[in-house]
Amino acid sequence: MGRKNRKTSKSAPPIKPQRLDVYLFLQSEVMASYAFAQGKIVPESALAAIQQARRVLAGEAGPGATINTGAMARTHADLAALVAPARPGTLLLIESYQSQSSFLSWLGVVPLIRRLLILAILLLTGLITVSLSPLVNHEYLAKGMFGLDSTELLLNLLLLLFASGLGATFSGLYTTINALKSLQYDEIEAVAFFVRFTMGLITGLFITELIPIDMDPEGSGVAGAVGKVTMAVLGGFSAHILYSILTKLVKSFESMVGEGDDILKEIGKLDSQVQKQIAAQAAARERKKSVPAIMETAPIASPSPTVQPLQTNISLTPNTTPPPASPTSAHLTGR
């Protein structure tokens, strides 16, 4: 794998060449070695391209000779398909880690694994040391951060922070080991871990001290303390718990505000309708008050003098004119 030619010091970073053809060559070479180690058949064309690139880099191909980038790219693609699902970058990264010498190599060749193991040992030591203090017990843990002060508060919060850190470190170790087993590891994992670690500390402290969860329904005290420390470990292991809780709280608050706006709108509509009804009733009362005033001020018209005697004559004077005789009655009278 050309490990001796790329031997670096223990403080040297992984190989990151600036030239694309060199980078393709390094990854192709390490993929070919991995394929051979897995008992797979490497195409002869890939081996020839790798050999030609090695001779160019070693200066054995003559002056002015360069790496055939197109052929190297095709070789890289063929070998990447051959070693899949392993990543070419992960294989090169692990190979560069193996070429580094360190007195902590017994903890693993990957620097992130070594850091996580050391961090886990320190957190576990701190958890045990703090728990030995007489100021750390189930009574103080039950009081919480708002019921303690001074040294008692500091030691009990340190206990919860150490527990949260252990949960976050365990999560980081589990994720990193799985990525290494599947050869999907990337250097970005180191940066992502410390972000998750900080989030785990915040989550563990938040869910144990700021969220009212009854950890001791029977009231024994010891069960509540154990539950609190366990919740701290759980919060550190799953930092997204706090994000989920806060997201649900925000959505609930937004829905409450939205419902409040709807209620205010309905109240405004009802208020406008009531105002209209009050105005209509006031107008009706004003009209009722104005009718008697008009009747008092307006003159009453007297009846016409020609009409009244006519009505009297019609009603009092008897009708003395005999009715005209019918032809039948006249005929009977004549006979």
ChimeraX attribute file (.defattr): number of C-alpha atoms within 10 A of each C-alpha:
attribute: neighborCount
match mode: 1-to-1
recipient: residues
	/A:1	14
	/A:2	13
	/A:3	13
	/A:4	8
	/A:5	8
	/A:6	13
	/A:7	14
	/A:8	18
	/A:9	11
	/A:10	12
	/A:11	9
	/A:12	13
	/A:13	12
	/A:14	16
	/A:15	15
	/A:16	11
	/A:17	11
	/A:18	8
	/A:19	8
	/A:20	12
	/A:21	18
	/A:22	18
	/A:23	17
	/A:24	21
	/A:25	24
	/A:26	23
	/A:27	21
	/A:28	29
	/A:29	26
	/A:30	23
	/A:31	28
	/A:32	25
	/A:33	17
	/A:34	19
	/A:35	18
	/A:36	13
	/A:37	9
	/A:38	10
	/A:39	9
	/A:40	13
	/A:41	10
	/A:42	16
	/A:43	13
	/A:44	9
	/A:45	13
	/A:46	21
	/A:47	15
	/A:48	14
	/A:49	22
	/A:50	23
	/A:51	13
	/A:52	20
	/A:53	27
	/A:54	19
	/A:55	15
	/A:56	18
	/A:57	14
	/A:58	10
	/A:59	13
	/A:60	12
	/A:61	15
	/A:62	10
	/A:63	8
	/A:64	7
	/A:65	14
	/A:66	15
	/A:67	19
	/A:68	13
	/A:69	16
	/A:70	10
	/A:71	17
	/A:72	24
	/A:73	17
	/A:74	16
	/A:75	23
	/A:76	24
	/A:77	15
	/A:78	17
	/A:79	23
	/A:80	19
	/A:81	12
	/A:82	18
	/A:83	18
	/A:84	13
	/A:85	11
	/A:86	19
	/A:87	19
	/A:88	25
	/A:89	20
	/A:90	21
	/A:91	23
	/A:92	22
	/A:93	21
	/A:94	18
	/A:95	19
	/A:96	20
	/A:97	22
	/A:98	17
	/A:99	20
	/A:100	19
	/A:101	15
	/A:102	16
	/A:103	7
	/A:104	12
	/A:105	14
	/A:106	8
	/A:107	15
	/A:108	15
	/A:109	19
	/A:110	17
	/A:111	15
	/A:112	18
	/A:113	17
	/A:114	17
	/A:115	17
	/A:116	21
	/A:117	16
	/A:118	15
	/A:119	15
	/A:120	20
	/A:121	14
	/A:122	14
	/A:123	21
	/A:124	15
	/A:125	12
	/A:126	16
	/A:127	19
	/A:128	12
	/A:129	11
	/A:130	17
	/A:131	15
	/A:132	10
	/A:133	12
	/A:134	9
	/A:135	17
	/A:136	20
	/A:137	16
	/A:138	17
	/A:139	13
	/A:140	18
	/A:141	27
	/A:142	18
	/A:143	12
	/A:144	16
	/A:145	17
	/A:146	9
	/A:147	11
	/A:148	15
	/A:149	10
	/A:150	7
	/A:151	11
	/A:152	19
	/A:153	20
	/A:154	14
	/A:155	18
	/A:156	23
	/A:157	20
	/A:158	18
	/A:159	23
	/A:160	25
	/A:161	25
	/A:162	27
	/A:163	30
	/A:164	33
	/A:165	30
	/A:166	27
	/A:167	27
	/A:168	32
	/A:169	28
	/A:170	19
	/A:171	20
	/A:172	23
	/A:173	19
	/A:174	11
	/A:175	14
	/A:176	21
	/A:177	13
	/A:178	13
	/A:179	15
	/A:180	16
	/A:181	10
	/A:182	13
	/A:183	18
	/A:184	16
	/A:185	22
	/A:186	16
	/A:187	14
	/A:188	8
	/A:189	15
	/A:190	17
	/A:191	10
	/A:192	11
	/A:193	20
	/A:194	15
	/A:195	11
	/A:196	20
	/A:197	24
	/A:198	15
	/A:199	22
	/A:200	32
	/A:201	25
	/A:202	19
	/A:203	27
	/A:204	32
	/A:205	24
	/A:206	15
	/A:207	19
	/A:208	24
	/A:209	19
	/A:210	11
	/A:211	10
	/A:212	8
	/A:213	14
	/A:214	11
	/A:215	19
	/A:216	16
	/A:217	10
	/A:218	9
	/A:219	10
	/A:220	10
	/A:221	18
	/A:222	16
	/A:223	14
	/A:224	21
	/A:225	19
	/A:226	15
	/A:227	17
	/A:228	26
	/A:229	21
	/A:230	19
	/A:231	24
	/A:232	32
	/A:233	28
	/A:234	22
	/A:235	28
	/A:236	34
	/A:237	27
	/A:238	21
	/A:239	23
	/A:240	15
	/A:241	17
	/A:242	19
	/A:243	13
	/A:244	11
	/A:245	12
	/A:246	12
	/A:247	12
	/A:248	12
	/A:249	12
	/A:250	12
	/A:251	11
	/A:252	12
	/A:253	12
	/A:254	12
	/A:255	12
	/A:256	12
	/A:257	12
	/A:258	12
	/A:259	12
	/A:260	12
	/A:261	12
	/A:262	12
	/A:263	12
	/A:264	12
	/A:265	12
	/A:266	12
	/A:267	12
	/A:268	12
	/A:269	12
	/A:270	12
	/A:271	12
	/A:272	12
	/A:273	12
	/A:274	12
	/A:275	12
	/A:276	12
	/A:277	12
	/A:278	12
	/A:279	12
	/A:280	12
	/A:281	12
	/A:282	12
	/A:283	12
	/A:284	11
	/A:285	11
	/A:286	11
	/A:287	11
	/A:288	11
	/A:289	11
	/A:290	10
	/A:291	10
	/A:292	10
	/A:293	10
	/A:294	10
	/A:295	10
	/A:296	9
	/A:297	8
	/A:298	8
	/A:299	8
	/A:300	8
	/A:301	6
	/A:302	6
	/A:303	8
	/A:304	8
	/A:305	8
	/A:306	8
	/A:307	9
	/A:308	11
	/A:309	11
	/A:310	11
	/A:311	10
	/A:312	10
	/A:313	10
	/A:314	11
	/A:315	9
	/A:316	9
	/A:317	8
	/A:318	8
	/A:319	8
	/A:320	6
	/A:321	6
	/A:322	6
	/A:323	7
	/A:324	6
	/A:325	9
	/A:326	8
	/A:327	9
	/A:328	8
	/A:329	9
	/A:330	10
	/A:331	10
	/A:332	8
	/A:333	8
	/A:334	6
	/A:335	5
